[in-house]
Amino acid sequence: MKICAVSDTHQRQLEIPACDVLIHAGDICTTGTPEEFKLGIDWLADQPAKYKIYVPGNHDRFAHQKQDNAYWMCFDRNIAMLVCSRVVIEEKTFWGSPWTREYGWTRAYMYRASKDYEAWQPLRDYIDSDNENIDVLITHSPPAGILDYHKGNPLGSPALYDIVRRYNPAYHIFGHIHEGHGEFQVIDNTIYANVARLDGNYEQVADPIFTFEL
């Protein structure tokens, strides 16, 4: 199974190589209007992938405020929208969450730093319930200390870091922090990949699309 992963496209309709599964890990919009959201998922639906997965981000305001509408709009386009939920594709499990720590002017799927542990309780519950393994974890937020520095500030989630280090999925895909674009790290057999497509100045980067076989 060939998988391509991107995030933080912010309305840039880049070209995606053919693949079996295309993951978008959030911020398909810039201001998050209904018009932006529709254009974004229309673009996603047109990409050359058999399956598409979308996890919203902090700029995807429509998906947050009208979550049911956004879900059905994605469903009508054969896109699996994941909000603290999973999808199983050809016996591989993908679990996604859009939540990030509060920062800046956006407010979609954001929580106060004091609520960090609570925000990741659904993932903790899923893991502790003896469900089948998560093959690919998709979050908009990075884990704390891993490709998460914005203007010198670490913005990743400590609770998410603890969960991933304990559970060790094969892949952890995320974005949100543009400065970490195109980089990945391998820790205890988990590949952590920041797949943001824009840099800290919101300029599109020339990094290859993150692609892997599962």
N, CA and C atoms as a LAMMPS dump frame, in Angstrom:
ITEM: TIMESTEP
0
ITEM: NUMBER OF ATOMS
642
ITEM: BOX BOUNDS ff ff ff
-5.0000000000000000e+02 5.0000000000000000e+02
-5.0000000000000000e+02 5.0000000000000000e+02
-5.0000000000000000e+02 5.0000000000000000e+02
ITEM: ATOMS id mol type element x y z
1 1 1 N 0.848 -1.19 0
2 1 2 C 0 0 0
3 1 3 C 0.89 1.249 0
4 2 1 N 0.758 2.054 -1.036
5 2 2 C 1.532 3.289 -1.135
6 2 3 C 0.726 4.431 -0.534
7 3 1 N 1.354 5.173 0.385
8 3 2 C 0.676 6.253 1.089
9 3 3 C 1.425 7.555 0.878
10 4 1 N 0.692 8.624 0.547
11 4 2 C 1.242 9.97 0.459
12 4 3 C 0.595 10.814 1.554
13 5 1 N 1.383 11.677 2.182
14 5 2 C 0.872 12.48 3.286
15 5 3 C 1.3 13.934 3.144
16 6 1 N 0.338 14.83 3.349
17 6 2 C 0.597 16.277 3.325
18 6 3 C -0.228 16.934 4.424
19 7 1 N 0.113 18.169 4.747
20 7 2 C -0.724 18.985 5.622
21 7 3 C -0.419 20.45 5.344
22 8 1 N -1.216 21.326 5.935
23 8 2 C -0.976 22.769 5.867
24 8 3 C -0.785 23.243 4.427
25 9 1 N -1.699 22.837 3.583
26 9 2 C -1.661 23.298 2.195
27 9 3 C -2.26 24.692 2.06
28 10 1 N -3.152 25.084 2.962
29 10 2 C -3.7 26.439 2.999
30 10 3 C -4.12 26.938 1.613
31 11 1 N -4.935 26.149 0.949
32 11 2 C -5.542 26.482 -0.35
33 11 3 C -4.584 26.336 -1.533
34 12 1 N -3.334 25.97 -1.296
35 12 2 C -2.442 25.705 -2.433
36 12 3 C -2.793 24.337 -2.993
37 13 1 N -3.155 24.287 -4.232
38 13 2 C -3.606 23.037 -4.834
39 13 3 C -2.442 22.365 -5.552
40 14 1 N -1.552 21.793 -4.759
41 14 2 C -0.354 21.169 -5.294
42 14 3 C -0.673 19.848 -5.988
43 15 1 N 0.292 19.367 -6.74
44 15 2 C 0.132 18.104 -7.47
45 15 3 C 0.592 16.954 -6.589
46 16 1 N -0.245 15.948 -6.458
47 16 2 C 0.025 14.78 -5.622
48 16 3 C 0.296 13.581 -6.519
49 17 1 N 1.358 12.807 -6.257
50 17 2 C 1.591 11.613 -7.066
51 17 3 C 0.524 10.552 -6.828
52 18 1 N 0.337 9.675 -7.784
53 18 2 C -0.631 8.587 -7.639
54 18 3 C -0.25 7.718 -6.441
55 19 1 N -1.258 7.307 -5.676
56 19 2 C -1.011 6.501 -4.486
57 19 3 C -2.282 5.745 -4.13
58 20 1 N -2.158 4.843 -3.19
59 20 2 C -3.337 4.114 -2.708
60 20 3 C -4.111 4.928 -1.677
61 21 1 N -3.379 5.566 -0.769
62 21 2 C -3.999 6.355 0.293
63 21 3 C -3.35 7.731 0.336
64 22 1 N -4.18 8.777 0.322
65 22 2 C -3.698 10.142 0.487
66 22 3 C -4.19 10.668 1.829
67 23 1 N -3.252 11.114 2.652
68 23 2 C -3.565 11.671 3.968
69 23 3 C -3.364 13.179 3.923
70 24 1 N -4.373 13.916 4.383
71 24 2 C -4.205 15.354 4.609
72 24 3 C -4.372 15.59 6.105
73 25 1 N -3.301 16.069 6.746
74 25 2 C -3.278 16.166 8.208
75 25 3 C -3.638 17.553 8.731
76 26 1 N -4.484 18.28 7.991
77 26 2 C -5.047 19.506 8.535
78 26 3 C -4.595 20.791 7.886
79 27 1 N -5.404 21.835 8.095
80 27 2 C -5.211 23.162 7.518
81 27 3 C -5.262 23.122 5.993
82 28 1 N -6.395 22.627 5.518
83 28 2 C -6.675 22.69 4.086
84 28 3 C -7.163 24.1 3.734
85 29 1 N -7.574 24.862 4.765
86 29 2 C -8.069 26.234 4.621
87 29 3 C -7.048 27.227 5.178
88 30 1 N -7.364 28.525 4.996
89 30 2 C -6.585 29.596 5.615
90 30 3 C -7.406 30.296 6.687
91 31 1 N -8.555 30.85 6.308
92 31 2 C -9.441 31.464 7.301
93 31 3 C -10.572 30.541 7.706
94 32 1 N -10.816 29.494 6.931
95 32 2 C -11.784 28.48 7.322
96 32 3 C -13.216 28.754 6.936
97 33 1 N -13.423 29.551 5.892
98 33 2 C -14.788 29.822 5.439
99 33 3 C -15.38 28.584 4.764
100 34 1 N -16.714 28.524 4.645
101 34 2 C -17.328 27.408 3.92
102 34 3 C -16.816 27.289 2.491
103 35 1 N -16.58 28.43 1.843
104 35 2 C -16.095 28.41 0.464
105 35 3 C -14.702 27.809 0.388
106 36 1 N -13.821 28.196 1.307
107 36 2 C -12.476 27.623 1.339
108 36 3 C -12.528 26.12 1.587
109 37 1 N -13.383 25.73 2.517
110 37 2 C -13.47 24.307 2.848
111 37 3 C -13.922 23.496 1.641
112 38 1 N -14.946 23.966 0.959
113 38 2 C -15.441 23.242 -0.209
114 38 3 C -14.378 23.152 -1.298
115 39 1 N -13.687 24.247 -1.568
116 39 2 C -12.615 24.217 -2.572
117 39 3 C -11.526 23.22 -2.168
118 40 1 N -11.218 23.199 -0.868
119 40 2 C -10.166 22.303 -0.393
120 40 3 C -10.519 20.838 -0.548
121 41 1 N -11.722 20.473 -0.145
122 41 2 C -12.065 19.058 -0.249
123 41 3 C -12.387 18.651 -1.688
124 42 1 N -12.834 19.606 -2.508
125 42 2 C -12.994 19.295 -3.938
126 42 3 C -11.636 18.969 -4.548
127 43 1 N -10.634 19.766 -4.197
128 43 2 C -9.271 19.484 -4.68
129 43 3 C -8.792 18.12 -4.174
130 44 1 N -9.02 17.859 -2.89
131 44 2 C -8.587 16.588 -2.316
132 44 3 C -9.265 15.419 -3.016
133 45 1 N -10.555 15.558 -3.287
134 45 2 C -11.299 14.478 -3.935
135 45 3 C -10.793 14.193 -5.34
136 46 1 N -10.228 15.187 -5.997
137 46 2 C -9.758 15.031 -7.377
138 46 3 C -8.378 14.39 -7.481
139 47 1 N -7.703 14.175 -6.363
140 47 2 C -6.339 13.664 -6.411
141 47 3 C -6.318 12.164 -6.756
142 48 1 N -5.208 11.718 -7.381
143 48 2 C -5.13 10.337 -7.872
144 48 3 C -4.813 9.323 -6.773
145 49 1 N -5.759 9.15 -5.864
146 49 2 C -5.619 8.173 -4.782
147 49 3 C -6.928 7.414 -4.644
148 50 1 N -6.828 6.135 -4.375
149 50 2 C -8.029 5.314 -4.217
150 50 3 C -8.789 5.705 -2.956
151 51 1 N -8.039 5.995 -1.885
152 51 2 C -8.642 6.377 -0.611
153 51 3 C -8.062 7.718 -0.164
154 52 1 N -8.906 8.531 0.455
155 52 2 C -8.457 9.81 1.001
156 52 3 C -8.871 9.927 2.462
157 53 1 N -7.947 10.436 3.269
158 53 2 C -8.196 10.666 4.686
159 53 3 C -7.906 12.134 4.987
160 54 1 N -8.816 12.762 5.719
161 54 2 C -8.645 14.171 6.079
162 54 3 C -8.85 14.331 7.583
163 55 1 N -7.842 14.911 8.24
164 55 2 C -7.936 15.281 9.646
165 55 3 C -7.883 16.805 9.706
166 56 1 N -8.914 17.483 10.193
167 56 2 C -8.914 18.952 10.19
168 56 3 C -7.793 19.547 11.031
169 57 1 N -7.557 20.847 10.803
170 57 2 C -6.553 21.584 11.564
171 57 3 C -7.133 22.856 12.15
172 58 1 N -6.296 23.638 12.8
173 58 2 C -6.763 24.826 13.515
174 58 3 C -7.245 25.947 12.597
175 59 1 N -6.909 25.907 11.31
176 59 2 C -7.418 26.889 10.355
177 59 3 C -8.732 26.434 9.702
178 60 1 N -9.133 25.214 9.939
179 60 2 C -10.313 24.66 9.262
180 60 3 C -11.57 24.926 10.094
181 61 1 N -11.908 26.203 10.198
182 61 2 C -12.97 26.659 11.093
183 61 3 C -14.326 26.06 10.744
184 62 1 N -14.626 25.952 9.454
185 62 2 C -15.915 25.384 9.06
186 62 3 C -16.052 23.951 9.562
187 63 1 N -14.983 23.17 9.455
188 63 2 C -15.031 21.778 9.913
189 63 3 C -15.299 21.697 11.406
190 64 1 N -14.835 22.685 12.169
191 64 2 C -15.046 22.691 13.609
192 64 3 C -16.454 23.158 13.962
193 65 1 N -16.877 24.27 13.363
194 65 2 C -18.17 24.847 13.713
195 65 3 C -19.348 24.07 13.134
196 66 1 N -19.148 23.467 11.995
197 66 2 C -20.197 22.69 11.323
198 66 3 C -19.678 21.274 11.057
199 67 1 N -19.271 20.614 12.127
200 67 2 C -18.566 19.336 11.973
201 67 3 C -19.399 18.291 11.245
202 68 1 N -20.682 18.178 11.574
203 68 2 C -21.528 17.195 10.897
204 68 3 C -21.644 17.496 9.404
205 69 1 N -21.832 18.769 9.065
206 69 2 C -21.905 19.152 7.654
207 69 3 C -20.613 18.823 6.935
208 70 1 N -19.495 19.147 7.585
209 70 2 C -18.185 18.884 6.972
210 70 3 C -17.976 17.383 6.773
211 71 1 N -18.388 16.607 7.772
212 71 2 C -18.24 15.151 7.667
213 71 3 C -18.997 14.613 6.458
214 72 1 N -20.259 15.058 6.278
215 72 2 C -21.049 14.533 5.167
216 72 3 C -20.572 15.065 3.824
217 73 1 N -20.051 16.283 3.793
218 73 2 C -19.455 16.79 2.562
219 73 3 C -18.259 15.936 2.157
220 74 1 N -17.456 15.546 3.149
221 74 2 C -16.326 14.659 2.869
222 74 3 C -16.815 13.273 2.447
223 75 1 N -17.801 12.759 3.158
224 75 2 C -18.341 11.435 2.847
225 75 3 C -18.846 11.373 1.404
226 76 1 N -19.529 12.425 0.957
227 76 2 C -20.053 12.469 -0.409
228 76 3 C -18.941 12.448 -1.457
229 77 1 N -17.73 12.815 -1.04
230 77 2 C -16.579 12.843 -1.959
231 77 3 C -15.631 11.678 -1.704
232 78 1 N -16.093 10.689 -0.947
233 78 2 C -15.288 9.507 -0.617
234 78 3 C -14.01 9.875 0.141
235 79 1 N -14.138 10.846 1.037
236 79 2 C -13.045 11.248 1.915
237 79 3 C -13.431 10.874 3.34
238 80 1 N -12.561 10.169 4.033
239 80 2 C -12.802 9.823 5.435
240 80 3 C -12.286 10.958 6.314
241 81 1 N -13.206 11.677 6.965
242 81 2 C -12.828 12.753 7.883
243 81 3 C -12.745 12.171 9.286
244 82 1 N -11.586 12.303 9.905
245 82 2 C -11.351 11.702 11.213
246 82 3 C -11.232 12.776 12.286
247 83 1 N -12.089 12.683 13.289
248 83 2 C -12.028 13.551 14.465
249 83 3 C -12.073 12.643 15.684
250 84 1 N -10.896 12.321 16.209
251 84 2 C -10.78 11.361 17.318
252 84 3 C -11.471 10.063 16.944
253 85 1 N -11.154 9.572 15.763
254 85 2 C -11.787 8.361 15.251
255 85 3 C -10.829 7.648 14.303
256 86 1 N -11.264 6.514 13.787
257 86 2 C -10.393 5.688 12.953
258 86 3 C -11.091 5.316 11.662
259 87 1 N -10.284 4.864 10.721
260 87 2 C -10.785 4.207 9.527
261 87 3 C -9.843 3.041 9.244
262 88 1 N -10.41 1.929 8.805
263 88 2 C -9.612 0.751 8.46
264 88 3 C -9.64 0.596 6.946
265 89 1 N -8.467 0.578 6.347
266 89 2 C -8.329 0.452 4.899
267 89 3 C -7.433 -0.742 4.599
268 90 1 N -7.995 -1.72 3.922
269 90 2 C -7.244 -2.93 3.562
270 90 3 C -6.474 -3.488 4.763
271 91 1 N -7.192 -3.594 5.875
272 91 2 C -6.705 -4.188 7.124
273 91 3 C -5.668 -3.341 7.839
274 92 1 N -5.482 -2.103 7.429
275 92 2 C -4.591 -1.18 8.117
276 92 3 C -5.432 -0.103 8.799
277 93 1 N -5.072 0.211 10.048
278 93 2 C -5.858 1.145 10.842
279 93 3 C -5.194 2.513 10.902
280 94 1 N -5.986 3.533 10.56
281 94 2 C -5.558 4.925 10.619
282 94 3 C -6.43 5.623 11.66
283 95 1 N -5.804 6.285 12.625
284 95 2 C -6.539 6.987 13.683
285 95 3 C -6.134 8.451 13.646
286 96 1 N -7.132 9.379 13.697
287 96 2 C -6.807 10.784 13.543
288 96 3 C -7.458 11.69 14.565
289 97 1 N -6.75 12.776 14.914
290 97 2 C -7.279 13.803 15.803
291 97 3 C -6.816 15.185 15.337
292 98 1 N -7.721 16.183 15.358
293 98 2 C -7.365 17.519 14.891
294 98 3 C -6.846 18.459 15.975
295 99 1 N -6.845 18.057 17.234
296 99 2 C -6.651 19.015 18.323
297 99 3 C -5.217 19.518 18.441
298 100 1 N -5.091 20.822 18.764
299 100 2 C -3.783 21.443 19.011
300 100 3 C -3.905 22.381 20.204
301 101 1 N -2.771 22.665 20.813
302 101 2 C -2.742 23.639 21.908
303 101 3 C -3.065 25.028 21.375
304 102 1 N -3.753 25.811 22.201
305 102 2 C -4.153 27.161 21.81
306 102 3 C -2.932 28.041 21.554
307 103 1 N -2.945 28.697 20.384
308 103 2 C -1.839 29.595 20.033
309 103 3 C -2.278 30.45 18.851
310 104 1 N -1.989 31.756 18.897
311 104 2 C -2.28 32.612 17.754
312 104 3 C -3.759 32.956 17.638
313 105 1 N -4.149 33.376 16.431
314 105 2 C -5.499 33.911 16.219
315 105 3 C -6.536 32.862 15.842
316 106 1 N -6.112 31.694 15.448
317 106 2 C -7.083 30.66 15.06
318 106 3 C -7.667 29.99 16.302
319 107 1 N -8.863 29.422 16.138
320 107 2 C -9.504 28.801 17.297
321 107 3 C -10.107 27.426 16.988
322 108 1 N -10.028 26.965 15.785
323 108 2 C -10.637 25.676 15.457
324 108 3 C -9.852 24.541 16.127
325 109 1 N -10.571 23.673 16.789
326 109 2 C -9.979 22.481 17.405
327 109 3 C -8.755 22.825 18.252
328 110 1 N -8.877 23.875 19.055
329 110 2 C -7.774 24.26 19.945
330 110 3 C -8.211 24.153 21.401
331 111 1 N -7.243 23.872 22.27
332 111 2 C -7.526 23.765 23.695
333 111 3 C -6.441 24.508 24.48
334 112 1 N -6.79 24.913 25.695
335 112 2 C -5.809 25.553 26.563
336 112 3 C -4.756 24.543 26.988
337 113 1 N -3.552 25.025 27.191
338 113 2 C -2.453 24.127 27.558
339 113 3 C -2.786 23.316 28.804
340 114 1 N -3.573 23.892 29.7
341 114 2 C -3.941 23.188 30.927
342 114 3 C -4.843 21.982 30.669
343 115 1 N -5.436 21.919 29.466
344 115 2 C -6.328 20.817 29.097
345 115 3 C -5.624 19.776 28.227
346 116 1 N -4.311 19.808 28.21
347 116 2 C -3.561 18.929 27.304
348 116 3 C -3.865 17.454 27.555
349 117 1 N -3.851 17.046 28.784
350 117 2 C -4.112 15.635 29.1
351 117 3 C -5.516 15.232 28.656
352 118 1 N -6.496 16.094 28.92
353 118 2 C -7.884 15.785 28.565
354 118 3 C -8.076 15.689 27.055
355 119 1 N -7.383 16.539 26.31
356 119 2 C -7.572 16.571 24.855
357 119 3 C -7.214 15.246 24.204
358 120 1 N -6.296 14.514 24.811
359 120 2 C -5.834 13.266 24.202
360 120 3 C -6.405 12.027 24.88
361 121 1 N -7.437 12.239 25.734
362 121 2 C -8.078 11.094 26.375
363 121 3 C -8.713 10.138 25.369
364 122 1 N -9.344 10.631 24.275
365 122 2 C -9.906 9.672 23.303
366 122 3 C -8.869 8.721 22.71
367 123 1 N -7.681 9.224 22.445
368 123 2 C -6.621 8.346 21.929
369 123 3 C -6.191 7.357 22.998
370 124 1 N -6.063 7.838 24.214
371 124 2 C -5.676 6.962 25.328
372 124 3 C -6.738 5.88 25.54
373 125 1 N -7.996 6.269 25.463
374 125 2 C -9.079 5.298 25.638
375 125 3 C -9.057 4.243 24.541
376 126 1 N -8.826 4.693 23.308
377 126 2 C -8.803 3.753 22.196
378 126 3 C -7.686 2.727 22.38
379 127 1 N -6.518 3.203 22.745
380 127 2 C -5.375 2.299 22.931
381 127 3 C -5.633 1.336 24.088
382 128 1 N -6.193 1.849 25.183
383 128 2 C -6.391 1.025 26.377
384 128 3 C -7.554 0.047 26.262
385 129 1 N -8.375 0.195 25.204
386 129 2 C -9.539 -0.674 25.083
387 129 3 C -9.246 -1.97 24.331
388 130 1 N -7.951 -2.224 24.077
389 130 2 C -7.535 -3.455 23.411
390 130 3 C -8.09 -3.578 22
391 131 1 N -8.271 -2.432 21.329
392 131 2 C -8.647 -2.477 19.924
393 131 3 C -7.453 -2.926 19.095
394 132 1 N -7.712 -3.144 17.815
395 132 2 C -6.609 -3.498 16.935
396 132 3 C -5.602 -2.357 16.894
397 133 1 N -4.394 -2.685 16.494
398 133 2 C -3.318 -1.717 16.503
399 133 3 C -3.59 -0.535 15.586
400 134 1 N -2.988 0.608 15.924
401 134 2 C -2.962 1.753 15.032
402 134 3 C -1.704 1.638 14.176
403 135 1 N -1.882 1.534 12.885
404 135 2 C -0.726 1.472 11.993
405 135 3 C -0.19 2.859 11.676
406 136 1 N -1.098 3.822 11.454
407 136 2 C -0.702 5.194 11.168
408 136 3 C -1.518 6.129 12.052
409 137 1 N -0.83 6.858 12.928
410 137 2 C -1.461 7.876 13.755
411 137 3 C -1.341 9.215 13.021
412 138 1 N -2.466 9.916 12.864
413 138 2 C -2.487 11.194 12.155
414 138 3 C -3.027 12.252 13.11
415 139 1 N -2.222 13.232 13.425
416 139 2 C -2.669 14.335 14.271
417 139 3 C -2.247 15.636 13.595
418 140 1 N -3.034 16.69 13.798
419 140 2 C -2.56 17.979 13.286
420 140 3 C -1.396 18.47 14.135
421 141 1 N -1.474 18.244 15.414
422 141 2 C -0.425 18.674 16.341
423 141 3 C 0.774 17.734 16.316
424 142 1 N 1.98 18.287 16.443
425 142 2 C 3.132 17.423 16.714
426 142 3 C 3.17 17.051 18.189
427 143 1 N 3.902 16.017 18.529
428 143 2 C 4.154 15.743 19.941
429 143 3 C 5.216 16.71 20.463
430 144 1 N 5.237 16.931 21.748
431 144 2 C 6.192 17.868 22.332
432 144 3 C 7.628 17.464 22.036
433 145 1 N 8.41 18.431 21.596
434 145 2 C 9.838 18.205 21.395
435 145 3 C 10.226 17.581 20.084
436 146 1 N 9.257 17.295 19.215
437 146 2 C 9.561 16.648 17.938
438 146 3 C 9.043 17.526 16.802
439 147 1 N 9.936 18.261 16.163
440 147 2 C 9.612 19.107 15.006
441 147 3 C 8.458 20.056 15.329
442 148 1 N 8.521 20.654 16.535
443 148 2 C 7.379 21.442 17.019
444 148 3 C 7.746 22.878 17.397
445 149 1 N 8.896 23.38 16.955
446 149 2 C 9.313 24.723 17.365
447 149 3 C 8.84 25.779 16.382
448 150 1 N 8.116 26.777 16.909
449 150 2 C 7.644 27.917 16.124
450 150 3 C 8.162 29.197 16.78
451 151 1 N 9.035 29.912 16.062
452 151 2 C 9.642 31.146 16.586
453 151 3 C 10.284 30.905 17.944
454 152 1 N 10.928 29.758 18.064
455 152 2 C 11.633 29.41 19.291
456 152 3 C 10.78 28.829 20.388
457 153 1 N 9.478 28.716 20.14
458 153 2 C 8.567 28.177 21.153
459 153 3 C 8.161 26.757 20.81
460 154 1 N 8.29 25.809 21.744
461 154 2 C 7.811 24.447 21.497
462 154 3 C 6.295 24.4 21.681
463 155 1 N 5.569 24.009 20.631
464 155 2 C 4.105 24.048 20.677
465 155 3 C 3.463 22.667 20.602
466 156 1 N 4.264 21.621 20.615
467 156 2 C 3.709 20.277 20.58
468 156 3 C 3.078 19.884 21.901
469 157 1 N 2.399 18.76 21.885
470 157 2 C 1.663 18.291 23.056
471 157 3 C 2.477 17.319 23.9
472 158 1 N 2.712 17.636 25.181
473 158 2 C 3.385 16.676 26.061
474 158 3 C 2.592 15.384 26.243
475 159 1 N 1.272 15.493 26.372
476 159 2 C 0.454 14.294 26.554
477 159 3 C 0.525 13.398 25.33
478 160 1 N 0.475 13.997 24.143
479 160 2 C 0.585 13.212 22.913
480 160 3 C 1.945 12.533 22.832
481 161 1 N 2.992 13.247 23.201
482 161 2 C 4.339 12.661 23.215
483 161 3 C 4.372 11.42 24.095
484 162 1 N 3.822 11.523 25.296
485 162 2 C 3.843 10.385 26.225
486 162 3 C 3.091 9.186 25.646
487 163 1 N 1.946 9.436 25.016
488 163 2 C 1.146 8.341 24.463
489 163 3 C 1.878 7.654 23.319
490 164 1 N 2.421 8.439 22.415
491 164 2 C 3.081 7.855 21.248
492 164 3 C 4.339 7.094 21.653
493 165 1 N 5.113 7.641 22.576
494 165 2 C 6.326 6.95 23.018
495 165 3 C 5.979 5.637 23.724
496 166 1 N 4.851 5.604 24.41
497 166 2 C 4.451 4.368 25.102
498 166 3 C 3.914 3.33 24.133
499 167 1 N 3.193 3.802 23.116
500 167 2 C 2.486 2.88 22.238
501 167 3 C 3.276 2.524 20.984
502 168 1 N 4.088 3.466 20.475
503 168 2 C 4.957 3.23 19.322
504 168 3 C 4.242 2.724 18.068
505 169 1 N 3.341 3.522 17.486
506 169 2 C 2.806 3.148 16.171
507 169 3 C 3.912 3.203 15.132
508 170 1 N 3.708 2.56 14.011
509 170 2 C 4.743 2.541 12.978
510 170 3 C 5.012 3.946 12.437
511 171 1 N 3.944 4.738 12.252
512 171 2 C 4.075 6.094 11.708
513 171 3 C 3.22 7.065 12.518
514 172 1 N 3.779 8.246 12.751
515 172 2 C 3.02 9.356 13.314
516 172 3 C 3.151 10.527 12.344
517 173 1 N 2.054 10.857 11.689
518 173 2 C 2.008 11.916 10.677
519 173 3 C 1.364 13.155 11.292
520 174 1 N 1.981 14.328 11.099
521 174 2 C 1.425 15.565 11.639
522 174 3 C 1.939 16.749 10.827
523 175 1 N 1.483 17.949 11.198
524 175 2 C 1.916 19.179 10.536
525 175 3 C 1.888 20.308 11.53
526 176 1 N 1.082 21.353 11.24
527 176 2 C 0.808 22.48 12.135
528 176 3 C 1.992 23.438 12.26
529 177 1 N 3.166 22.937 12.589
530 177 2 C 4.342 23.788 12.762
531 177 3 C 5.113 23.811 11.448
532 178 1 N 4.946 24.89 10.708
533 178 2 C 5.505 24.963 9.358
534 178 3 C 7.029 24.864 9.345
535 179 1 N 7.662 25.365 10.392
536 179 2 C 9.133 25.363 10.403
537 179 3 C 9.72 23.956 10.372
538 180 1 N 8.929 22.968 10.743
539 180 2 C 9.418 21.589 10.727
540 180 3 C 9.14 20.861 9.432
541 181 1 N 8.711 21.589 8.4
542 181 2 C 8.268 20.97 7.152
543 181 3 C 9.326 20.041 6.561
544 182 1 N 8.839 18.932 6.035
545 182 2 C 9.702 18.032 5.281
546 182 3 C 10.698 17.246 6.09
547 183 1 N 10.617 17.309 7.402
548 183 2 C 11.579 16.593 8.244
549 183 3 C 10.907 15.397 8.912
550 184 1 N 11.726 14.409 9.227
551 184 2 C 11.198 13.279 9.996
552 184 3 C 12.272 12.77 10.938
553 185 1 N 11.824 12.103 11.974
554 185 2 C 12.715 11.498 12.957
555 185 3 C 12.245 10.082 13.23
556 186 1 N 13.183 9.216 13.59
557 186 2 C 12.851 7.845 13.963
558 186 3 C 13.242 7.647 15.417
559 187 1 N 12.259 7.328 16.249
560 187 2 C 12.488 7.115 17.668
561 187 3 C 11.775 5.834 18.079
562 188 1 N 12.53 4.876 18.601
563 188 2 C 11.942 3.614 19.075
564 188 3 C 11.008 2.986 18.039
565 189 1 N 11.464 2.933 16.812
566 189 2 C 10.751 2.279 15.701
567 189 3 C 9.517 3.02 15.219
568 190 1 N 9.259 4.219 15.73
569 190 2 C 8.189 5.059 15.195
570 190 3 C 8.808 6.133 14.303
571 191 1 N 8.261 6.289 13.094
572 191 2 C 8.693 7.351 12.195
573 191 3 C 7.756 8.539 12.396
574 192 1 N 8.318 9.651 12.871
575 192 2 C 7.578 10.893 13.081
576 192 3 C 7.832 11.796 11.887
577 193 1 N 6.774 12.222 11.183
578 193 2 C 6.949 13.023 9.971
579 193 3 C 6.106 14.281 10.021
580 194 1 N 6.764 15.442 9.895
581 194 2 C 6.069 16.714 9.749
582 194 3 C 5.89 16.947 8.252
583 195 1 N 4.653 16.908 7.793
584 195 2 C 4.378 16.928 6.352
585 195 3 C 3.79 18.261 5.892
586 196 1 N 4.025 19.341 6.672
587 196 2 C 3.549 20.667 6.283
588 196 3 C 4.143 21.066 4.94
589 197 1 N 3.312 21.689 4.088
590 197 2 C 3.748 22.07 2.746
591 197 3 C 4.167 23.525 2.633
592 198 1 N 3.976 24.315 3.688
593 198 2 C 4.406 25.707 3.672
594 198 3 C 5.445 25.919 4.763
595 199 1 N 6.343 26.886 4.534
596 199 2 C 7.343 27.185 5.555
597 199 3 C 6.796 28.226 6.526
598 200 1 N 7.649 28.733 7.405
599 200 2 C 7.212 29.683 8.413
600 200 3 C 6.701 30.992 7.855
601 201 1 N 7.028 31.293 6.597
602 201 2 C 6.542 32.493 5.926
603 201 3 C 5.343 32.213 5.022
604 202 1 N 4.77 31.038 5.167
605 202 2 C 3.63 30.604 4.357
606 202 3 C 3.968 30.533 2.863
607 203 1 N 5.226 30.222 2.582
608 203 2 C 5.651 29.991 1.209
609 203 3 C 5.719 28.5 0.961
610 204 1 N 5.275 28.067 -0.212
611 204 2 C 5.293 26.64 -0.526
612 204 3 C 6.722 26.16 -0.697
613 205 1 N 7.027 25.005 -0.131
614 205 2 C 8.384 24.463 -0.151
615 205 3 C 8.524 23.431 -1.267
616 206 1 N 9.749 23.116 -1.574
617 206 2 C 10.029 22.185 -2.669
618 206 3 C 10.273 20.765 -2.18
619 207 1 N 9.99 20.509 -0.906
620 207 2 C 10.175 19.152 -0.381
621 207 3 C 9.337 18.158 -1.172
622 208 1 N 9.858 16.966 -1.39
623 208 2 C 9.003 15.936 -2.014
624 208 3 C 7.85 15.575 -1.085
625 209 1 N 6.742 15.153 -1.678
626 209 2 C 5.608 14.686 -0.873
627 209 3 C 6.063 13.468 -0.064
628 210 1 N 5.768 13.478 1.247
629 210 2 C 6.165 12.358 2.099
630 210 3 C 5.395 11.116 1.674
631 211 1 N 6.127 10.1 1.26
632 211 2 C 5.522 8.883 0.694
633 211 3 C 6.149 7.671 1.359
634 212 1 N 5.322 6.685 1.686
635 212 2 C 5.856 5.471 2.29
636 212 3 C 4.981 4.289 1.936
637 213 1 N 5.518 3.115 2.134
638 213 2 C 4.806 1.86 1.891
639 213 3 C 4.397 1.252 3.209
640 214 1 N 3.178 0.765 3.27
641 214 2 C 2.677 0.143 4.498
642 214 3 C 2.197 -1.256 4.172
